[in-house]
Amino acid sequence: MAGLRLIVGLGNPGAEHARTRHNAGFWFIDALALHESARFGLESKLFGETAKVSVAGQSIWLLRPATFMNASGKSIMAALRYWKIEPEEMLVVHDELDLPPGVARLKFDGGHGGQNGLRDTIRLLGHGKFHRLRIGIGHPGHKDKVTPWVLGRPGIADEALILRAIGEAADVLPLAVQGQFSDAMTRLHTAKA
């Protein structure tokens, strides 16, 4: 399987959203950029901010859509076309209600599971054949509480767990970049809880 050329973090722009659960995708690519001392620059034609990092000796584009979450697909489609990247060479990083904080999971293909950034991307692509990194944020227990939950900030303990999961996912990223997805999944999914 092809390796990765593009990693997209999903989130909402603006300082008021910066540390919210819904921005876990931004947290991940911000951590990668920080680790590589890469700076994000606004690319208006891609409707987002981009940076370039090196992972496992490969050049990888990072993309933070500047659209709101439910219009993320517009930025993603523009980037895929502009850089001539196939969807299966892309990793989309997003928050996941169905996983507890401290857990991150890789997957390929599938539906959007109610995640609006994924929903928009799949709608515009016409399929879901791309890699996802699901960062667990936990579920508030009732569907009526989901919106304030995802748009809220996690407590100190949950934030530490989310950051730990992001670190574990970043540790297996070189395998994914090289196309060794099953090895990356095995390592990530068996990380100590």
SVG drawing of the C-alpha trace seen along z (x, -y; Angstrom):
<svg xmlns="http://www.w3.org/2000/svg" viewBox="-31 -33 46 39">
<polyline fill="none" stroke="black" stroke-width="0.4" points="0.0,0.0 1.2,-3.5 2.6,-5.5 1.5,-8.9 2.1,-12.3 -0.5,-14.4 -1.7,-14.6 -4.8,-16.7 -5.8,-17.7 -9.5,-18.5 -10.6,-21.3 -12.3,-24.7 -10.2,-27.8 -10.0,-30.6 -8.4,-30.9 -11.8,-30.2 -11.7,-26.6 -7.9,-26.0 -8.0,-23.6 -11.5,-22.0 -12.0,-18.3 -13.2,-18.8 -9.8,-20.2 -7.9,-17.0 -6.9,-16.7 -5.2,-20.2 -3.5,-19.1 -1.9,-16.2 -0.5,-18.1 0.5,-21.0 2.6,-18.5 4.2,-17.2 5.0,-20.7 6.4,-21.7 8.6,-18.5 10.0,-19.4 10.2,-23.2 7.9,-23.7 5.8,-26.8 2.3,-26.9 1.6,-29.4 -1.7,-30.4 -2.4,-29.1 -5.5,-30.9 -5.9,-28.7 -6.1,-25.7 -8.4,-27.3 -6.1,-26.4 -2.7,-26.6 0.1,-24.3 3.5,-23.2 6.0,-20.6 7.8,-18.1 10.1,-15.2 8.9,-11.8 11.0,-8.6 13.0,-10.5 9.8,-11.5 8.5,-15.0 5.0,-15.2 2.5,-18.1 0.5,-19.1 -2.8,-20.8 -5.0,-22.7 -8.2,-23.6 -9.2,-27.2 -12.8,-26.4 -15.0,-25.4 -15.2,-21.7 -18.3,-21.0 -16.7,-22.5 -13.3,-20.7 -13.7,-18.8 -13.3,-22.0 -9.8,-22.5 -8.9,-18.8 -10.1,-18.5 -8.1,-21.7 -5.0,-20.3 -5.3,-16.8 -5.8,-18.4 -3.0,-21.0 -0.4,-18.6 -1.7,-15.7 -2.1,-13.4 -4.3,-10.4 -6.9,-10.1 -5.2,-6.8 -2.0,-8.8 -3.8,-11.0 -4.2,-10.6 -7.1,-12.6 -6.8,-13.1 -10.0,-13.7 -11.6,-13.5 -13.6,-10.3 -16.5,-10.2 -16.6,-6.4 -13.1,-6.0 -12.1,-7.0 -9.4,-9.7 -6.0,-8.1 -6.9,-5.8 -5.9,-6.5 -6.8,-4.2 -5.8,-4.0 -8.2,-2.8 -8.7,-2.9 -12.0,-3.5 -15.5,-3.5 -18.2,-6.0 -18.1,-9.3 -19.6,-8.1 -21.3,-11.5 -18.0,-13.4 -18.9,-16.5 -15.4,-17.0 -15.3,-13.4 -18.9,-13.7 -18.0,-16.7 -14.8,-15.1 -16.6,-11.8 -19.4,-13.8 -17.0,-15.7 -14.7,-12.7 -17.6,-10.4 -16.0,-7.7 -14.2,-7.1 -11.0,-5.4 -8.4,-7.3 -6.6,-6.7 -7.9,-8.1 -6.4,-8.6 -9.1,-8.6 -8.2,-10.4 -10.5,-9.4 -12.2,-12.1 -14.9,-10.0 -18.6,-10.4 -20.7,-12.6 -23.2,-9.8 -26.2,-11.3 -26.6,-12.4 -28.1,-15.7 -24.8,-16.6 -22.5,-15.8 -22.3,-19.3 -21.3,-21.2 -19.0,-18.2 -17.0,-18.3 -16.9,-22.1 -15.8,-22.2 -12.4,-21.8 -11.4,-18.6 -10.4,-18.5 -6.8,-18.3 -6.8,-14.5 -8.6,-14.0 -6.3,-16.5 -3.2,-14.6 -4.7,-11.3 -5.5,-12.8 -2.0,-14.2 -0.5,-10.8 -2.6,-9.1 -1.3,-11.8 2.3,-11.0 1.7,-7.3 0.2,-7.9 3.1,-10.1 5.5,-7.3 4.0,-4.9 3.7,-7.6 7.0,-6.7 5.6,-3.2 2.4,-4.6 4.4,-7.1 6.4,-4.2 3.1,-2.3 3.5,0.2 0.0,-0.4 -0.7,3.0 2.5,2.7 1.6,-0.9 -1.9,0.3 -0.5,3.3 1.9,1.1 -0.6,-1.7 -3.6,0.6 -1.5,2.7 -0.1,-0.4 -0.5,-0.1 -3.8,-1.7"/>
</svg>
